Amino acid sequence: MKFIGILIICTILLSGCSSEKNNLVAEAKEPIIKEQAQKRIKAFSRGNAELNDSDLTQTFTISEKIKDVMMVYEVRGEENKYGFLNKPLIKNKETNIEWLFWSLENEKPLGDLRIICTNLETKQKVIGEGKISEKKGPIQDLPSNYTTIPLNRYKTLSEDKKINGDIPASLSSTTISFPQSGIWEIEVLVNEKTLGDIKVFVQNDEANIHYLND
């Protein structure tokens, strides 16, 4: 009888040790599983992850006065040289892009516009073309509707001067569809001469998914 009691006690102790060991194993595996899940989510969401501004060509603002109302627009490109009216670029969505050009060496850029767009990861290319003409009307009259940036009426004169900048001399329009999301580099050519390039982000048309913190 005494032997049976000892046997029961040993069985209980062994069972407790086994349970504790299983718990320790489960706790050890949990961080690994979480890390693997994070990696899978990152890989899935990479096409729509938010990027740092430093990954893309910076934007600047220009303005025009229409009937005593100051209209301010955001442009992505090289200030006082060339750029396009900034707007979201969506994968597989045909997009009309309005380009603005400033006088270079006292000459107005006119003629043929070609943009060569390259996905920096896959190297896939798409090309858009248009004609550059002299800017005669206000930016507000361009075919596409753009959201203007509200001008703070309390800004100082120096800040207003910085916003106003120089007025673009010519403009053009290209229609483009990006087949992949991610960062694209747009090479801008006027009459087959390269002006420079612009790095943009093309997002998926699905809901934004953000990177998880490491």
Secondary structure, 3 states (H helix, E strand, C coil): CHHHHHHHHHHHHHHHHHHHHHHHHHHHHHHHHHHHHHHHHHHHHHHHCCCCHHHCCCEEEEEEEECCEEEEEEEEEECCCEEEECCCEECCCCEEEEEEECCECCECCCEEEEEEEEECCCCCEEEEEEEEEECCCCHHHCCCCCCCECCCCCCCHHHHHHHHCCCCCEEEEEEECCCCCEEEEEEEEECCEEEEEEEEEEECCCCCCCCCCC
